[in-house]
Amino acid sequence: MSWLPYALLSAFFAALTAILAKIGIKNVDSNLATAIRTVVILIFAWGIVFFQGTASKLGGISKFSLLFLVLSGVATGLSWLFYFRALQLGEAAQVSPVDKLSLVITIVLAAIILKEKVTLSIVLGALLMSAGAILVVLGK
């Protein structure tokens, strides 16, 4: 199966996350809200792992992979903490497009760190995403 349906579902649920979080974060400390969200994700993710029977593969993960998965987890946690604080202070329709500038940053980092090829269409798309985020922020 192609990656595209999964990416589209990811985008849909990320958008739904922003709306649900904005509603739920009212009068709640942003760090506490992030902690609650994290516990739900923790239970959900481990539930899937145990249901699929893949928990037994945990010991087979290399130290190298484990290190980068842990670092990814730290980056995710920091991203969520800052995202929830931004949602608490701003409007979801403005915060979310700025947060999605992570797409542009990912393209740059993938080219530098992973040596992924960056084509003209990728550069143009990244510029359009950046311009869109700027327009949304300035459009208030």
N, C-alpha and C positions, 0 to 999 in steps of 0.2 A: 504494500500500500504506500502511496505517496505521502510525503511530509506535509503537503499543503492542507489537507483537511484538519490535521492536528494543529497546525499553525493558526488556521482560521478559528478553530475552537478555543485555542489559547487566547487569541485576541478578544473573542466574545466574552470569555469568562474574566479576562483582565478588565474589560470595560464594566462588566457587571460588578466586579470587585470594587471598583471606584465608586459606583453609585451606592452599593450596599454599605460600604465603609463610611461614606459621607453621611448617610442617614444614621448609621449606628454610632458614629464618633461624637455626636452632639452631647455635650456636657460630660464627656469621658476623657480622661487623660490620654493623650495620643500613645504614650509608651505602654500604658495598661491595655489599651485597645490592641496594640500590636502583639502584646503577650497573649491575649485571649485568642487572637487570630492564629498565632503560632501554635498554640496548644491544639486547636482544631485541626490545623494542617498536619501536625505531628501524628495525631490519632488517625486521621484520614489516610495519610501516606503509609504508616506502618500497618494499618488494617489491610490495605491493598497488597503490601508485600507479603503479609502472612496468608492472606486469601490465595494469592498466586503461588505460594510455596517457595518464594525466592529468598526468604530470610536465611536459609542454609548457605547461601553464596556469600554471606557477609565476610567470613574468614578468608575467602579467596581474593579479596580486594587488595591490591598491592599498596605498600606504604605511599608510593608516589601518587597513585590515584586517590587514596584516602586523604592525603595532604591537600590536594587541589579541590576535592569535594568539601572538605572542612573550610578551606579558604572561600570557596563559593558560598557556603552557608553563612559565613561571617559577612560577606558582601551583600548577600540577600537580606540578612537581618538589618544591616545598616540602611540598605535601600528602603526596607519597610518602615523602619523608625522615622526616617526623613520624609517618606511619602505620607505617612499618617499625620505627621505634624503639618506638612504642607496642606493636606486635605482639611485639617482642622482650621487652618488659618485662611485658606483660599477657597475658591469655587472649583468643583470637580471638573467642570468644562475647561478650566484654565490649567489646573494642576496636572491633569492627565496628559495633555499634549506636551507639556514641558518634561514630564516624567518619561514620555516616549522618545525624547531626544536620546535616550539610552540606545535607540536603534542606530542613530548616527554615530554615537560614541563606539558602539559595538563594531560598526563597519571599519572605523579608524583603527581600533585595537586589533581586530581580526587581521587587518592588512599588516600591521606592525609586528604583532606577536606571533600570529599563526601563519603569516606569509600568504594569506588568501588573496586571490586576484581581485582587483577592483577595476571594474569596467566603467566606461563612460556612462552607461545607463545607471549603474550603482551610484556614481558620483552625483549625477543629476537627481536621482531619487532622494539621496541624502540631503542635497541642497533644497529640494522642494519640501521635504519633511521639516528641515530647519526653518525655512521661510514660513511654513504653515504654523509651527509652534510660536514663532515670533508674532505673526498676525493675530493669533488667538490671544496671546498675552496683551498685545497692544490694543486689541479690539474692545477692551473693557471700557 
